[in-house]
Amino acid sequence: MTSCCEVTGDGLQSSHTSTRFADSTAGWLIGQAIKALHAEDDEAEASYRRATELLGQDKAGTEWAARLLKEAYAGDPMLRWSVLHVLADSAPAGAGELLAYAASERMTERDRESRACESPRDMEILVRTMAIEGLTRIAPRQGVEQTQKQLLAVLERQEEPALRIEAVKALLQVAPGSAEMIRKILPEALHFAIDLKRADARELQAEPKFEKQITCEIAAAPAFGAAARAKAPSCSCQEYTP
Amino acid sequence: MTTCTFNVPNLDATGDTLYGPRICNQPFIDWAWNAFDFDQGDWDDGFGYESVCDNRRPLSRTMSGIWCLTYSAQNYQNESYDSNILQWGCRFARNAIDELDGRCGDGSAIARTTWGPFVDDRTELYLGYFAQAVSLRAGSLVHEARHADGRGHDAGNRDSSWGYNGAWRWQVCWLAWFAAVGTRTSAAMKTAARQRANNILNSEFVQHPGFNV
């Protein structure tokens, strides 16, 4: 029996599978690079550079990246995104082919009738976006012509419009004379992507026009790094000041 | 009651290795718990109420999203609405969101906000939310907060235009500002935020805004 005000939510079990980075030198280097990529300390950048340099010289680098991508497939988009990031910055032999393959992977159909705003499908788009951006990063090492071919193949195979726009941006960055080729492949409705502007984020504003009337508000957070013995600010209502 | 399984993603790759220890701070937890109106019944039974510092659990991962939303501006204590959304995003979110609930979901959405007369106003976060990168979780909170304030989408689950000033625009603005000048974070969190902002610009507006970031 529950009381009138008791909240009952869902139940959750956690399943944890560790990724086997340490099974090879290349796998270990990918793991170290991912750790450094997601760290904030001063040494992280140098560690990342060192790990990707070594991975770039490892003949098994791409094979191990492919293996990790496959193992991580279910439910871990950010691990796949990170592997692709590392692959792009290390550029071992064959990296371009793997990045092009990952960028072209078929997406499930978008459900525009769904009530969902964001969905797990958006994370799949993000993973493929990283693969496309990765191709631009390896262009200086594997050659512009090869990269242009791979990006044109992505543009032809990938049906998701958001990813086709990413491929157009990448193509124009790698080979600025690609506009005519892009026009021949893209449907007219997407031709605007060729002239897409790049905005400085600092020019973007959300207009804080509120739908609801605010009369009082919740206090701001405690100071960053406040000692554990400090008291949290009161969450009671405070007078609203814009 | 629904029961589900959360396949814990790699902790480094989602940013939970970086942010997890930061949220493990009693004044922050006390403040966030009240500011976003968490309830025990929505976050126990495996969601992490019993172990808020365990970054494999949804509650810790939600707290990390709130931490990122709160402290990513260099001078985060300036929350004036005359400034940019990186400054006031948390202020808006904590005042607009009525309550935050952890739920299994059906796999179609990562979050959903219900609002309006004669309904229990609430924002539910689902398994896909907890698997996102920390910076994207913060962006999703801004999106849901816009709904919680009463602004829905005006073209199915898309916004008609940038000028509509809806949840997609707000999310893009927060992510773009974070990517440009966010602090106390990693290079990866910024790159993911910029890419997600562009993905939204390229798919969630009926009339494309005409730019990327």
Interface residues (C-beta under 8 A of the other chain):
Chain A: E6 V7 T8 G9 D10 G11 L12 Q13 S14 S15 H16 T17 T19 I34 K35 L37 H38 A39 E40 A44 E45 A72 A74 G75 D76 P77 M78 L79 W81 S82 H85 R110 D111 R112 E113 S114 R115 A116 C117 E118 S119 P120 D122 M123 I125 L126 T129 M130 E133 P161 A162 I165 E166 K169 F192 L196 K197 R198 A199 D200 A201 R202 L204 Q205 A206 E207 P208 K209 F210 E211 K212 I214 E217 I218 A219 A220 A221 P222 A223 F224 G225 A226 A227 A228 A230 K231 A232 P233 C235 P242
Chain B: M1 T2 T3 C4 T5 F6 N7 V8 P9 N10 D12 A13 T14 G15 T17 L18 N25 Q26 P27 F28 I29 D30 W31 A32 N34 A35 D39 Q40 G41 D42 W43 D44 D45 G46 F47 R56 R57 P58 T70 Y71 Y76 Q77 E79 S80 Y81 D82 N84 I85 W88 C90 R91 F92 R94 N95 A96 D101 G102 R103 C104 G107 S108 A109 I110 A111 R112 G128 A131 Q132 A133 S140 H143 H147 D149 G150 R151 H153 G156 N157 R158 N165 A167 R169 W170 V172 C173 W174 A176 W177 A179 A180 V181 R184 T185 S186 A187 A188 M189 T191 A192 Q195 R196 A197 N198 N199 N202 S203 H208 G210 F211 N212 V213
